[in-house]
Amino acid sequence: MAKLFEPFQLKSLSLRNRVVMSPMCMYSVWAEDGRLNDFHVTHLVSRAVGGAGLVMVEMTDVDPDGRITVRDSGIWDDRHQGALAAIGEQVHHYGAAFGVQIAHAGRKAQSESLSPVGPSAIPFSDRYRVPHALTTDEVRQMVDRFRAGAARAVAAGVDVIELHGAHGYLVHQFMSRVSNQRDDVYGEPTQFGREVIGAMRSAMPVGMPLFMRVSGTEHSPLGYGLDDLVTMARVFQAAGVDLFDVSSGGNLPVSVAEFPGYQVPYAEAVGRSTRAPVMAVGCLDDYALAESVVAEGRANLVAIGRGMLRDPYWANSAALALGEHTLLPAQYHRAIPMDRR
């Protein structure tokens, strides 16, 4: 059997394979109220039908002003739980596990009706507004918003929660000297993240894993590098993170050359240094490449983003290409050769 299609177990989370639908912002909450709608049902459930082991809901925000745009999903209100739970029920029906990525955009809130905030009053670039620098009390209130968001996700029946600590959003902003120039306790780069992790863990069942997406490097001498991230990852692991989803960049307006597997070395380094399970992401659309990343032990899971936007059944397509049996439900088997059913 291809390693990509072996089961994976982490605490109470059981995955049928190592393929994860990466959380991807769809900017499709038409009512601008944070609630998932029919588009998200089709978008998410179809990837479960297509064979993914874990389907992750896009960056879902703990505060209305924590959205990138007003069409992002939210988890700041109990009314958000119903739609999330209904989608999760369908994802489970088709054999996939269900998770949600919880976040706050911080200074990268873009819609004019939103008020950006951050560790310091430093804009992302000259195209962004200057954020309000959170007071010490406001930071503590923000920590509790993450706790409340995690509690709502648990109540909605998710199997796993991921904290977004990458791509220049609020947790990442506290981690970087580029965006965090505070002189209180939250000037220490891991303080906010540690408190958020502890708060979220307090709202989660003991057996439920907490993932954390991190940026392995900021791709600039102005920011942190891989060694710095590894040091911070060890702190976050001790605070309660069970798996690191390792991406890169996002906190500086710099361009990065993308190529197949370009972020895998970051995941591999974090896994080697922390001995925690890791998920690799970024241009892993090629089936053989995704298989090699897992088979060679460079990552435990692979998150597929744009590949699953092009092909909702990417996991099934990969299985057939790698000589495995179909992952599709019986209704589709007539389209599959007999020896692959």
N, C-alpha and C positions, 0 to 999 in steps of 0.2 A: 504493500500500500504506500502511496505517496505520503510523505510526512505531513504535507499540507492538509491531508484529509484524515489524520489521526485525531481522536478526541483530545480535549484539553480540559483539565480540572484545576480550579483555583478556589480553595475554600468551598463555598456552596455553589459556585458557578460551574456549570457543566456545559461545555460546547461540543457540538457534534464534529467540528473541524476547526482549523486554525485561521479561517478567513473571516475578517471583520469588515463590515460596512463602515467605513470611516465617517465620523460626524462631519457633515458638510452643510454650511448655511445655505438655505434655499431662498431666503428673503421672500417668503410666500404666505405670510400671515396677513391675508387680505384685510381683515377687520382691524388690524393694528392693535389688537388687544392681548397679544401673547399666546392666544389659544391655537393649537394645531387644528387643521381643517381637512377636508376631503383630499386635497392635494397630498398632504403628508401621509394619509392612509395609503394611497396608491404608491407613493414614493417609497415608503418604508416597508410595507407588507410585501411588495413585489420582490424586494431583495431577500426576504425570508423565503418566499416561494422559490426563488432562484438558487437557494442552497447555502446562503451565508450562515456561518456558525453564530455570529453575534451581529445584531442590527443596532446601531447607535443613532440616537436622535441627535440632531445638530446642536450646536452651542445654544443653550437654553438659559435665560438670564434671571438672576435673583432680584433684579430691581428694574423698574421701567426705564430708568435712565442708564441702565447697564447694557442696553441693546446697542448693536452696531447701527441698525436701522429700526424704524418703527414696525417693520415687517418681520422681525425676528421673533422666535418663540420665547415664552417666559415661564417662570415657575415661582413668581413672587406672590401668587394668589391661589387660594384653595380651588378656585374655579378652573385653574389650569389642569387639575388632576384628572378630570373626567375624560378628556380627549386623549391624554397620554395613556391612561389605563385601557381605553378601548382599542387603541392601536397595539399596545402591548399584548392584549388578549389575542389579536389576530396573528401577530408575529409568533407568539408561542404556539398557536394552532398549527403553523407551518414548520415547526421544529427548530426555530432559532431562539436564542436567548435575546433579551431586550435590555438595552441600557440607555442612559441619557448623559450628555456632557453638560455640566453645570458651570456657569461662568458669569463674569461681569466684564464689559468692554472697556471700562475705565475711560482713559483719554481718547480712545478710538471710537467713541460714540459719534456717529456722523450726521444723523438727521437733525435738522435745525431745531426741531421741537424737543430734542433731548439735551440734557445738561451734562457734559463730560466732567468726570472727576478723575483724580489721580493721586499718587503719593506726593507729588510736587506740581507746581504750576508750570509745567514744561509741556508744550504741545508736541505731538508726534512729528509734525513737519509744519512748514509755513502754510500748508493747505488745510490744516486742522486748527480748531479753536484751542485757546489756552484753557486747560482744565482747572476746575476748582481744586485746590490742594486740601485733601481731607484733613480735618482736625483729628487729634488723637481719639476723642470720643466718637467721631464719625467713623473712624476705622473700626473701632470695636463694634459699632452698630452694623457695619458691613459684614463683619465676621458672623454675626447672628443671622444675617440674611442668607448667608451660605448654609448655615445650619437648618434654617427653615425650609430652604429649597430642597435640601437633601431629605428632610422629613416628608415633604410632599411627594418626592419621587418614590420614596419607599412606600408610602401609602398608595401610590398608583401602581405598584406591583413590579417595578423594575428589578432586574437580576443583578445589575451592577451600575455603579455611578462613576463617572469620570470627572475629575476636577480639571478645568482648563487652566494650565499654568504656562501657556506658551503663546506665540504669535503676537506678542505685544499687548495682550489684554491685562486686566487689572493685577492678577496675581503675578504675572511676569513683570509688570511694571515695577512692583515692589522688589523684585529680585535683581534688578539692574541699576547700576549707578547712572546709566543714561537717563533714567526717568525717576529715580528715587534719590533725592538729595535732602532727606529729612534729618533733623537733629534730635528726634525723640526715639523711643524704643523701636519704632517701625522703620527707622533708617537701616537697621540690620536686615540684610536681604532675605533672610528666611523667616523672620518673625511673623509677618502677616500670613505667609503660606502655612506655617506650622499651626497657627491659631485656627485658620480656616479648616485645615485637615482635622484637627482635634474636634472642632465644632461639628463638622460633617459626620465624623465617626461616631460622635455621641448620639446622632439621630439615626444611625444605620444599625441593622442587626450585626451581631459580632461576626457571623459567618459570611456576610456580604462583602465582596472585594471592593476596594476603592482604587481605581486607576487614576493616574495623573499624566496629562499631556504636558511635556516640557520641551523647550527649545534647546537642543544640544549645544548650540553656539549662536551668538548674535551676528556672526559674519562681519565683524568689525573690531578693530583694536579699541574702539571707544566703549564697547560692551564687554560682556563676559565670554570666555571661551569654554571648550569642552571640560578642561580640568576644573574650572570653577563650577560648572553645572554638576559634575560628578560629586563634588563636595556638598553642594546643596541637595542633591538627590539623596545622599545618605541621611541628611537631616530629615528630609521629608519621609523617607522610608521609616525612620525611627518614630516619626509622629503618627504613622498609620497607613502609608501608601503601600499597596500590595503589588502593583504593576506599573511600570512607566511606559507611556506611549511617546516615543521620542521623535520629534520633528526638529525644526530649526528656524531661526530668524523671527522677524515680525515686529521687533521693537525699535528698529531703525529703518528709515526709508532707503534701503540698499537693494540692489539687484543681485540675484544669485543665479548662477548657471545651474539648471536642472538637467539631470541625466538619470537613466535607470539605476535605481539603488543608491542615489547620491547621499541619502540620509542614513542608510543602514549602518555605517561605521559608528555613528553616534549612539544608536540603539545598542549595538554590540558592546561599546565601551561602558555604557551605563549598566548593562546587564553583568558584565564581567566585574565591575567595581563594586556593585551593590549586592550581587548574587540574587537580585530580584528578577522575576519574569519581566520581559520587555516586549513591546510591540513596535514593529518597524512600519514606516509609512513613507510615501513619496515616490512616485514613478515606479511602482512595483506591478504595473499592469501585465507585464509579460509573465505567462504562466510558469515557464521554466525558471525564471528569475525568482518569482515568489516561492516556488518550491525549494530552490537552492538555499534561500535565506533561512528557511525553517529547517531543512534537512541538515545544513551545516552548523546548526545551533547558534546562528547569529542573532536570531530572535525567536520568541515562542509563538508569536502571532504576527500576521501581516494585515494592515489596514489598507483597504482599497478604496480610493476616492473617485478620481475621474474615470477609472476603468469601469466602475459600477454605474457611473452616470451614462456611459456609452452603452453598457450591457447590464441590465438589471440582473441577468442570470450569469454574471461573471463567474461565480463559484462553480456553477454547473459546467460552464464552458471549460473552465480550468480542469475540472475533474475528468471530463471526456478527453481533453487534450493530453492529460497525463496518464491515460489508460485506466481510469477508474470508472465505476458504474455511475449512472445518472443520479443526480441529487433531486431531480424534479419530482413532484407528486404524480401519482398514477395517471391522472387525467392527461398528462403530456407524453406518456410512454410510447404511444404509437409513432411519435416522431423520432424515436431513438432506436438505433440498431438493436436487434434482439440480444446480442452478446454484451450490451452495455446497460441493459435494464436492471 
